[in-house]
């Protein structure tokens, strides 16, 4: 599979003093629907690419993605190229994903540090 998109939303998050790290690129943000309310519709599938690790249990970064229709994931990284405007990742199952994105320098540096250490 080959997936390419431009992310309007790029996030870097840490929890539990850095034991859990997540990086997420998404084609566009979720709508402002309160999905916690009863009978709220499910969010629509959105093209996205996510990287996560829980260092308490594992040191390998896991990758999940959505092609806009189906969710896929839990494959490792075979090769990764990252610049401040684009990420290309070749997964262990030979899927190739390219995402163009914009983010601030601080977020980019955190993403770069995380993905460079885990690859």
Secondary structure in CASP SS format (residue, H / E / C, confidence):
PFRMAT SS
TARGET T0000
AUTHOR 0000-0000-0000
METHOD secondary structure of the structure
MODEL  1
X C 1.00
X E 1.00
X E 1.00
X E 1.00
X E 1.00
X E 1.00
X C 1.00
X C 1.00
X E 1.00
X E 1.00
X E 1.00
X E 1.00
X E 1.00
X E 1.00
X E 1.00
X C 1.00
X C 1.00
X C 1.00
X C 1.00
X E 1.00
X E 1.00
X E 1.00
X E 1.00
X E 1.00
X E 1.00
X E 1.00
X C 1.00
X C 1.00
X C 1.00
X C 1.00
X C 1.00
X C 1.00
X C 1.00
X C 1.00
X C 1.00
X C 1.00
X C 1.00
X C 1.00
X C 1.00
X C 1.00
X C 1.00
X C 1.00
X C 1.00
X C 1.00
X C 1.00
X C 1.00
X C 1.00
X E 1.00
X E 1.00
X E 1.00
X E 1.00
X E 1.00
X E 1.00
X E 1.00
X C 1.00
X C 1.00
X C 1.00
X C 1.00
X C 1.00
X C 1.00
X C 1.00
X E 1.00
X E 1.00
X E 1.00
X E 1.00
X E 1.00
X C 1.00
X C 1.00
X C 1.00
X C 1.00
X E 1.00
X E 1.00
X E 1.00
X E 1.00
X E 1.00
X C 1.00
X E 1.00
X E 1.00
X E 1.00
X E 1.00
X E 1.00
X E 1.00
X C 1.00
X C 1.00
X C 1.00
X E 1.00
X E 1.00
X E 1.00
X E 1.00
X E 1.00
X E 1.00
X C 1.00
X C 1.00
X C 1.00
X C 1.00
X E 1.00
X E 1.00
X E 1.00
X E 1.00
X E 1.00
X C 1.00
X C 1.00
X C 1.00
X C 1.00
X H 1.00
X H 1.00
X H 1.00
X H 1.00
X H 1.00
X H 1.00
X H 1.00
X H 1.00
X H 1.00
X H 1.00
X H 1.00
X H 1.00
X H 1.00
X C 1.00
X C 1.00
END
